[in-house]
């Protein structure tokens, strides 16, 4: 075994009396990718923030190259060669690639003006050494998310980072972009960079990580070589129990067609989208990020009505021009972006749950507080929202619990048609299983469910039927029995436009 | 729909329906209480400084002086809660009153003229509301435009003339008192409307939706809140109330000039912000805004009795406003200080700024006060 580049010993950290890390140890060797695994709230982010000096540990030591160090703030750790890339990217959208790499540290001539030539030369050299090519004069706002991540990595290396922390770098990447990113990570590993990699996608860890450390509820559980472990083993360590079947899909008896969409078109977004969903059925919608699936869902829900085409509910043609109308027709939409569209983070759980159907808790527009509270309480209990009280602010909850609040909110409208957009993105394994179970139960109760998901195992595991979209067109249609990862990916990436598969 | 407990052993009681218990004293840390204490303080100091302060006739007159600001503040609070602003209220009030004055000068029945004024003010609100809600322009820019536009129309109506000699039935709105008491009619009107607006904001569906819009407009829209419709209606109501305030002002003065009420929009916004409303939307209460209005009114009245120049009065109100924003900031700093590190630089900056402002104010006050006293 080689010497470790970073070593944490018995790190503990509490926030206002609640211990979020309890004697956690961790070590990182040069040239390894070390994955950090755990449910939301397991303490991964806090651990990362301790490493970067954002938080100071209450207890325990940090060793860098076997020397005891103490980081007072993030600047200290950066000087020591530790760089972190977070889920939310922090590029300046109106600066170009080279400027973003050297932002704040532009090479200067005579200390007066920026030496542009040197800037572009150095940026070029840096990207070359990383083995990637991006147009240096491209503005950051025009880059794909994958490219933006590469620029962030390049920025980290322009300050000679030896340790790179990547917090869920793949959560919004397409499959090919993930492959590109992994090629870069492999490249860095060979050059001796140590990488801490955080992801909720277990499959990826086997592909990229050398070792995996599992945390649960702030405790250190185990560190294993990824070759010597299995998916089920890791899951058990994360959750502390065995998850028997990941996708609890039960066959529900199918009823009448509840939602039918006929040749729905919105200029520039999607074309000739036709499908139907029966009561009791889960229709999966697969495709790459940007395939137009969210646009279809939003137009059905009346947020951006389509320019042509028909929507039929229970066989009757309807026109939906606003979410209020959609709610009135028995539709509910759990959006992709929880923070921006799903929740009002600065409000409490109760008003968040009651918002879409305030009429139910009011008499002549007058809100009946007791009725509202009683309802919100039972909805939160039923969804097993983990919080101190239903008067806690939504923004204080973990991602999984926020999603439960959003689900409680929409189920309170008693919908007949439920549209779920990436229902399990960025939430922990336990909540994920709960959401899948819920979907299955709801379908059994006769709801028609349209589920958009970029996670192939989820789409294949949960859907009765699957439609695949690419660049605004439907490019594939599979029954549950015939869907495999291969043929769904093929449809999601194929260029031929096949219309009206039914 | 049932979700079986997946993780029974981890938590028994997962959520409570109770509000977090607050300590007895934390209730008094609310901004509204601070305003209340400040009001008591101002009353106490003023009664010591001037024998005319606790005079019922004086108080009655000074309270009616603030009713136009108060009226316009009511819809303004709702608008600010949604994260918008209406800068055109005072210009709208001048425009509506000027139309009424012009019609009165032409010999038209005063109530018909008043109705025309109210209609015009409401139409002004329709224009603002349409541009903000449906054309989706920022309210700050839209109402900055109509702020100038409406005032221009007011001058178009009356030019350099004034309208006078309103009948006494009309001037009752601004000057009259209810049932032979000392309570001005306009104060009763304000209290009635304030109750209605307060209840709408804090107790009804629309009020809840206003806070939702102010906190996260896209999420409110995705949750079925009719965002556009609500904004449209808010600006229309604001237009109507501005016109109503214009009538009250005209009735109180017994005359109308096209520059009536110039600059009042700033007094309205000052009261709302001092009352604890967040200019970015989503926070604050009608209760706080009303208390701030009373505080400003009593301060100005008290300073007026002491013959303090109106510019100096404005400075005091301005200082109060800055302090009102600083206090929660300092509170945060202190909490921050306990938790992490000693950030004495920022405390020093804050205190330093306050000292400079206060020194400047005292210098100004002492150097001018004797001169004022001579007049």
Boltz contact constraints between the chains, C-beta under 6 A:
constraints:
  - contact:
      token1: [A, 323]
      token2: [B, 224]
      max_distance: 6.0
  - contact:
      token1: [A, 324]
      token2: [B, 224]
      max_distance: 6.0
  - contact:
      token1: [A, 324]
      token2: [B, 226]
      max_distance: 6.0
  - contact:
      token1: [A, 327]
      token2: [B, 224]
      max_distance: 6.0
  - contact:
      token1: [A, 335]
      token2: [B, 222]
      max_distance: 6.0
  - contact:
      token1: [A, 340]
      token2: [B, 218]
      max_distance: 6.0
  - contact:
      token1: [A, 341]
      token2: [B, 218]
      max_distance: 6.0
  - contact:
      token1: [A, 341]
      token2: [B, 219]
      max_distance: 6.0
  - contact:
      token1: [A, 341]
      token2: [B, 222]
      max_distance: 6.0
  - contact:
      token1: [A, 344]
      token2: [B, 212]
      max_distance: 6.0
  - contact:
      token1: [A, 344]
      token2: [B, 215]
      max_distance: 6.0
  - contact:
      token1: [A, 344]
      token2: [B, 216]
      max_distance: 6.0
  - contact:
      token1: [A, 344]
      token2: [B, 219]
      max_distance: 6.0
  - contact:
      token1: [A, 346]
      token2: [B, 215]
      max_distance: 6.0
  - contact:
      token1: [A, 347]
      token2: [B, 215]
      max_distance: 6.0
  - contact:
      token1: [A, 355]
      token2: [B, 212]
      max_distance: 6.0
  - contact:
      token1: [A, 355]
      token2: [B, 223]
      max_distance: 6.0
  - contact:
      token1: [A, 356]
      token2: [B, 223]
      max_distance: 6.0
  - contact:
      token1: [A, 356]
      token2: [B, 224]
      max_distance: 6.0
  - contact:
      token1: [A, 358]
      token2: [B, 205]
      max_distance: 6.0
  - contact:
      token1: [A, 362]
      token2: [B, 205]
      max_distance: 6.0
  - contact:
      token1: [A, 365]
      token2: [B, 204]
      max_distance: 6.0
  - contact:
      token1: [A, 365]
      token2: [B, 205]
      max_distance: 6.0
  - contact:
      token1: [A, 366]
      token2: [B, 204]
      max_distance: 6.0
  - contact:
      token1: [A, 377]
      token2: [B, 17]
      max_distance: 6.0
  - contact:
      token1: [A, 380]
      token2: [B, 15]
      max_distance: 6.0
  - contact:
      token1: [A, 384]
      token2: [B, 14]
      max_distance: 6.0
  - contact:
      token1: [A, 385]
      token2: [B, 15]
      max_distance: 6.0
  - contact:
      token1: [A, 386]
      token2: [B, 14]
      max_distance: 6.0
  - contact:
      token1: [A, 387]
      token2: [B, 15]
      max_distance: 6.0
  - contact:
      token1: [A, 389]
      token2: [B, 16]
      max_distance: 6.0
  - contact:
      token1: [A, 389]
      token2: [B, 18]
      max_distance: 6.0
  - contact:
      token1: [A, 390]
      token2: [B, 17]
      max_distance: 6.0
  - contact:
      token1: [A, 391]
      token2: [B, 19]
      max_distance: 6.0
  - contact:
      token1: [A, 434]
      token2: [B, 3]
      max_distance: 6.0
  - contact:
      token1: [A, 434]
      token2: [B, 6]
      max_distance: 6.0
  - contact:
      token1: [A, 438]
      token2: [B, 3]
      max_distance: 6.0
  - contact:
      token1: [A, 441]
      token2: [B, 1]
      max_distance: 6.0
